[in-house]
Amino acid sequence: MKKIGLIGGMSFESTITYYEQINRKINERLGGLSSAEILLSSVNFEEIEVCQRENRWEDTGEILARHAMILQGGGADFIFICTNTMHRCFDAVQSAVGVPVAHIADATLKALKNAGVAKAGLLGTVYTMTQDFYKSRLIEGGAEVLLPSAVDMAEVNRVIFEELCYGKIAPSSKANFLRIIEDFKSRGAQGAILGCTEIGMLVSQADTDVRLFDTTQIHIDAAVEAALS
């Protein structure tokens, strides 16, 4: 089994899901008392979030690169950044290490293609929804990406940072997210990308008939496949 390196803490709520689900899925595949070989290097998210707000992306890239080097030094065979937004710094992280860093948007694009989905709505932080670092990988891969209105984008971002990152689940926020997902459907979307690793805490496939692509689970599945390859 290959060793998985995780850069976590963004937020720790979703990193818990990564750790738990990777181990569960490894156990389901191998049986017995099998579990994954995981190295976790977890950041102080307060420091990262301040850099995001202040547009100091080079600084965040340096922080994540340091954590990637820690994982490589510990013997990780590959690295997963446990968040969508911080793939804004993917190039800085990958250039700092000699082991592969698995891009969450690439895994998501593969899932869209496997499902035959050509047009999908995107939910995430305001950075993920408005900047090109994430959307461009999907679009260049042939996917059409729809975004919420400016008002809805602000609400989605608020819920992520003020509620989900604290583990808070509000019924009113869930209703808003589902309304936005239905709006994607009315605009011709065949699916909706849950492009923030906390959104799966709020909405799930059982809540809607719109095909959901939970990037956390997609990334987790990619980690399991890589570990067992």
N, C-alpha and C positions, 0 to 999 in steps of 0.2 A: 504493500500500500504506500502511496506517495503522501508526503506531508503537506498539509494545507496551511498556508500562512494567511491570517486575517488581520487587516487593519480595521479596528473597530472603534466604538465609542461615539458614533455619529448617527443617531444617538445610541446610548447603551441599550435602550429598549429594543431596537431592531437587531443589535448585535446578539442579544440573548436568543432571538429567533434563529439567527445564523448558527450559533453554536449548538442549540438544541436540535434543530432540524437536520443539520449535516450528520450529527451522531445518530439520530433516529433512522435516517435513510441508509446510512452505512450498515447499521445493525439489521435493517430489513433485508438488505442485499446479501449480507454475509452470515447472519444468524448468530446463535450462541450469545456470547458476551462481547461481540465485536463492537468496536467504536472507532471513530476517526482519529487519526494522528493530526492534531491541530496545534499550531502556534498562534497565539493571539497577542497583538500589540495594540493597546487601546489608548486613544488620544484623550486629552481634556477638551471636550466639545466646546466649552465656554471660550477657550482660546481660538478655536477654529471659527466659531460663529461670529466673533468680533472681527476677525480678518475678513470674513465674507461680507459683512455689512460695510466695512471700510474699503472694500475692493482691493484687498491686499492678497491677491491670489498667488503671487510669487512666494509670500511668506507661508501660506498654507501648503504650497507644493513642497517647500523645504521641510516642513513638519512631517508631512506624510512620507517624504523620501527617507527621512531618518528612521521612521518606523519600519519602512520596507527593508532598509539595510539591517535592522535588528532581526527581522524575520529571516532574511537571507542568511545572516550569520548563524541563526539557530538551526539552519538546515531545511528551510521551507523549499519545496520543489516548485511552487508557484504561489502567487499572491492574489488575494481578493480584497478590494476596497469595499467595505460593508456600508455603502451609501451610494446613491446616484449622483448627488450634487458634486461631491468631491472628485468625480471623474473629470471635472474641470481641470484638475491637476494631473491627469493620467500620464501625460508625456514626461512630466518632471519625475514622477514615481518610477515609470518604466526605465527612464534613462539612468536612474540611480542604482539599478540592480541588474544582475545578469540572468535572473530567472523570469519567466513570463508573468505578466500581470494581466488578469482576465478582465476585459472591459465589459461592464454590465450592459451597455447599449448593444454590443455585438451579440451577446447572449439573447437579449430581447428581440433583436432583429431576426435571429435564427428561429425563435419561437413564433414570431409573427408569420414568417415564411412557411414554417411547418404547418401552421393552422390555416394557411391560404388567406391571410388577412393583409390587404393592400392599403387600407386606410384606417387609422386608429387615432383616437383622442389621447392626449397626454396630460396627466396630472403629476405635479411635483412641486418642488420649491420654485419660487419665482426665478431663481437662477437657471434651473433645469428647463423651465418652460420658455424662458425668453432668450437665453443665450444659445449659441450654436454648437457648443462642445458636445452636446448630447443629441439634439435633433438632427444635426448634420450627418451623423453616422447612420441614423435611420433613413434619412432622405436619400443619401448617397447609395444606400443599399436597396432603394426602390420603394420604400414605404412613404405614404402620404400621411402627414402628421397634422392633426387639428388641435387647436388650443382653446381654452375657455375665454370668455370675455375678460377685459381688464379688471372689472369688478370681481368676477369669480376667481380670477387668478390671485388677487389680493386676499380673498377669503381662504382659498386653499392654502396659501402660504402661511396665513395667520394660524389656521388650525394645526398645521404641521409643527410650527415652532412654539405655539402657546399651549397646545393641548397634547398632541401625540407624542412629542419628545418627552413629555412628563408622564406618559402612560394614561392620560385622561381621555376617556371615550364619551363624547357628548352626542345624544340622540339628534339634536338639531344639526350638528355638523355632519353626521352621517346622512341625514335627509338632504342636506345641501350637496354633498358629494354625489349622491345618487341622482339628484336632479341634473347636475352637470353631466353625468354619464349619459343620462337619457337625452340630453341636448346633443351630445356627440352623435348619438344614434339618429336623431332627427336630421342631422347634417350629413348623413351618409356613412358614418363610421361603422366599421364591422367589429370593432373592439375598442377597449380602453386600456391604456397602459398606466398601471399604478407605479409611476416613476419616482417614487420616494419610498425608502425602505420601511417607513412607518405606516403607510396608508393601508396596508393589509391588516393592520390592527383594527381599522375602522369599518372597512367594507370588504365583503367577500363575494364569491360567485353565487352563493346562496341568496344574495340580496337583489340580484338583477339578472335579466336574461341577456344582457349585453356581455359578450365574451370579454373577460378580464384577463390581463396579463400582469400578474403580480411579479414585479422585477426582483423582489426579495427571494421568492420561491424559484424563479428562473435562475438566478445567480447561485442559489444553494444547489440546485440540480446540476449546474455546470461544475461546481466544486466537487460534488460527489463523483461525477463522471471522470473528472480529471484525477481524483485520488485513486480511482479503481482502474484507470487506463493502463 
